[in-house]
Amino acid sequence: MRTIKAGMLGIGNVGTGTYKTLQMNRKHIQDTAGVDIEIVKILNRRPHVDRGIDVDPSVYVQDVDLILNDPEIEVVIELIGGVEPATTYMAQALKNGKHVVTANKAALAENGKMLSKLAEENHVMLRFEASVGGGIPIIKPLTGPLYSNQIEEILGIVNGTTNYILTQMTDNGSDYDAVLKDAQEKGFAEADPSGDVEGHDVANKLAVLMSLVFGMDVPPSKIPTEGITAINKVDISYATQFGCKIKLIAAAKKVGNAVECDVQPTLIPVSHPLATVSNEFNAIFVTGNAVDDLMFYGKDAGPLPTGSAVVGDLIEVASAIEKNCAFDIQPLLRYDSDLEFLGEGSNQYYVRFEVEDRPGILGAISSTLGRYEIGIESMMQSSQSKQAEGLATLVFIFYETGRSVLDQALEELKSKSFVKSVESVIRVQK
Ligand SMILES: NC(=O)c1ccc[n+]([C@@H]2O[C@H](COP(=O)([O-])OP(=O)(O)OC[C@H]3O[C@@H](n4cnc5c(N)ncnc54)[C@H](OP(=O)(O)O)[C@@H]3O)[C@@H](O)[C@H]2O)c1
């Protein structure tokens, strides 16, 4: 059996998980896939650090060129993360005729088009199953079995940190700051959680999914993105009373010849399968025009779940090399569609107002909304918490409307003396 030699860049969480998965299952992979894979060099800028893996120290190198230019290495596994220098390293590996396996959604979201083109030009494979959904197989189903469908909509809970925080706030009534601290202590949130809680990690993953599903090149900065930092216990409590949970959802939907997309906290009915996805678990809900609804569920993070996806890609690449057909396998990312990019489209919205507690206010709000053709599906009123201040809380769920129309209506309402504030605006997914 031929041994396919790989070089790995980075030996952090996913690097160690990948190395362990390969060590744990090497014999099983040989028996079942008929290929042998060996990681012969690892770029490790701090070789003195104990990574908790059983590795011969001679495997560690500090000069990336020793991997990128090694003629024996056929596959480069990029697990550094971030846009640079990861993109430059992957580009060089592809130019040098090496296959690339990566978990890096940030680099793919920014530079996927360039990297795919390089892979195609150099007749090598670029694989990235771990980049979206971590251990959840989603790239392969979308780019294999589901090619038989036109995908109509994709909805994802694709960030474990934010889902853990929202679940704890919902189930235990905890405060955002306390749960974030707890998540950091348990290793579910990074020391600097901004990329997660502000939604940028999710936008990167949605950009990758939109390329796979709709063939669109959408820079993540163009995706309307809102994180979970403004979500509070009051809105979670009203959402519960409306029979919903609040989840951070990546959404992309085909509407005629265009695609609407955004990343934002969303009220989702408890009967929806995504509402059952709790804590660090993630799920991607896909609707195809033949297969109907599907949900892919599992752990999106962690060394071994993510290592499982990386090694799965490695096996696919190694098998293709062994069968001498890797040159014939096209990049999976596509940028060939003429679909129009629309950003945030029409949705139902939850809006919470603080208003003066006196008769006639509801009618005045309804008539302003009516001029913008915004209909009210449900409403709740409470004057308990701020009665002493002469204020009442009004909470609405509106029928579907465009975000810009809603924003105009809310601006007009904010200018009325009886509206003290618009406290929250949250998308509703039915
Ligand atoms: N963590 C997850 O569960 C998960 C899930 C899915 C996808 N991913 C993706 O997997 C990738 C790796 O994530 P991770 O969690 O393993 O990150 P990590 O724990 O921070 O590991 C990154 C590794 O790369 C090394 N590194 C960083 N910059 C480098 C540079 N300029 N030159 C050489 N080495 C460098 C780090 O070195 P030091 O150790 O010396 O700092 C570390 O070994 C990212 O693209 C991430 O988005 C992660």
The ligand as a MOL file (V3000), in Angstrom:
LIG
                    3D

  0  0  0     0  0            999 V3000
M  V30 BEGIN CTAB
M  V30 COUNTS 48 52 0 0 0
M  V30 BEGIN ATOM
M  V30 1 N -11.3510 25.1380 17.0470 0
M  V30 2 C -12.3390 24.5260 16.4020 0
M  V30 3 O -13.0650 23.7740 17.0000 0
M  V30 4 C -12.5230 24.7340 14.9200 0
M  V30 5 C -13.6440 24.1920 14.2960 0
M  V30 6 C -13.7770 24.3210 12.9070 0
M  V30 7 C -12.8290 25.0050 12.1950 0
M  V30 8 N -11.7620 25.5650 12.8460 0 CHG=1
M  V30 9 C -10.7540 26.2590 12.0570 0
M  V30 10 O -9.5430 25.5280 12.1520 0
M  V30 11 C -8.4370 26.4180 12.0570 0
M  V30 12 C -7.5260 26.2440 13.2610 0
M  V30 13 O -8.2740 26.5540 14.4170 0
M  V30 14 P -7.7330 26.1680 15.8800 0
M  V30 15 O -8.8820 26.2740 16.7840 0
M  V30 16 O -6.9670 24.9110 15.8290 0 CHG=-1
M  V30 17 O -6.7490 27.3840 16.1440 0
M  V30 18 P -5.5650 27.4350 17.2160 0
M  V30 19 O -5.8370 26.5130 18.3430 0
M  V30 20 O -5.3430 28.8750 17.5060 0
M  V30 21 O -4.3210 26.8570 16.4000 0
M  V30 22 C -3.6820 27.5600 15.3900 0
M  V30 23 C -2.2950 26.9900 15.2140 0
M  V30 24 O -1.6390 27.7050 14.1710 0
M  V30 25 C -0.4140 28.2500 14.6720 0
M  V30 26 N -0.1650 29.5080 14.0020 0
M  V30 27 C -0.9470 30.6180 14.0250 0
M  V30 28 N -0.4060 31.5760 13.2580 0
M  V30 29 C 0.7540 31.0620 12.7620 0
M  V30 30 C 1.7500 31.5730 11.9100 0
M  V30 31 N 1.6900 32.8080 11.4270 0
M  V30 32 N 2.7890 30.7620 11.6100 0
M  V30 33 C 2.8590 29.5190 12.1040 0
M  V30 34 N 1.9410 28.9770 12.9230 0
M  V30 35 C 0.8920 29.7560 13.2370 0
M  V30 36 C -0.6000 28.3860 16.1670 0
M  V30 37 O 0.6500 28.4120 16.7850 0
M  V30 38 P 0.8190 28.5390 18.3740 0
M  V30 39 O 0.2940 27.2770 18.9430 0
M  V30 40 O 2.2580 28.7020 18.5470 0
M  V30 41 O 0.0120 29.7310 18.7700 0
M  V30 42 C -1.4130 27.1290 16.4650 0
M  V30 43 O -0.5710 26.0230 16.5710 0
M  V30 44 C -9.0410 27.8110 11.9210 0
M  V30 45 O -9.1460 28.1400 10.5620 0
M  V30 46 C -10.4180 27.6450 12.5290 0
M  V30 47 O -11.3520 28.5890 12.0270 0
M  V30 48 C -11.5910 25.4430 14.1840 0
M  V30 END ATOM
M  V30 BEGIN BOND
M  V30 1 1 1 2
M  V30 2 2 2 3
M  V30 3 1 2 4
M  V30 4 1 4 5
M  V30 5 2 4 48
M  V30 6 2 5 6
M  V30 7 1 6 7
M  V30 8 2 7 8
M  V30 9 1 8 9
M  V30 10 1 8 48
M  V30 11 1 9 10
M  V30 12 1 9 46
M  V30 13 1 10 11
M  V30 14 1 11 12
M  V30 15 1 11 44
M  V30 16 1 12 13
M  V30 17 1 13 14
M  V30 18 2 14 15
M  V30 19 1 14 16
M  V30 20 1 14 17
M  V30 21 1 17 18
M  V30 22 2 18 19
M  V30 23 1 18 20
M  V30 24 1 18 21
M  V30 25 1 21 22
M  V30 26 1 22 23
M  V30 27 1 23 24
M  V30 28 1 23 42
M  V30 29 1 24 25
M  V30 30 1 25 26
M  V30 31 1 25 36
M  V30 32 1 26 27
M  V30 33 1 26 35
M  V30 34 2 27 28
M  V30 35 1 28 29
M  V30 36 1 29 30
M  V30 37 2 29 35
M  V30 38 1 30 31
M  V30 39 2 30 32
M  V30 40 1 32 33
M  V30 41 2 33 34
M  V30 42 1 34 35
M  V30 43 1 36 37
M  V30 44 1 36 42
M  V30 45 1 37 38
M  V30 46 2 38 39
M  V30 47 1 38 40
M  V30 48 1 38 41
M  V30 49 1 42 43
M  V30 50 1 44 45
M  V30 51 1 44 46
M  V30 52 1 46 47
M  V30 END BOND
M  V30 END CTAB
M  END
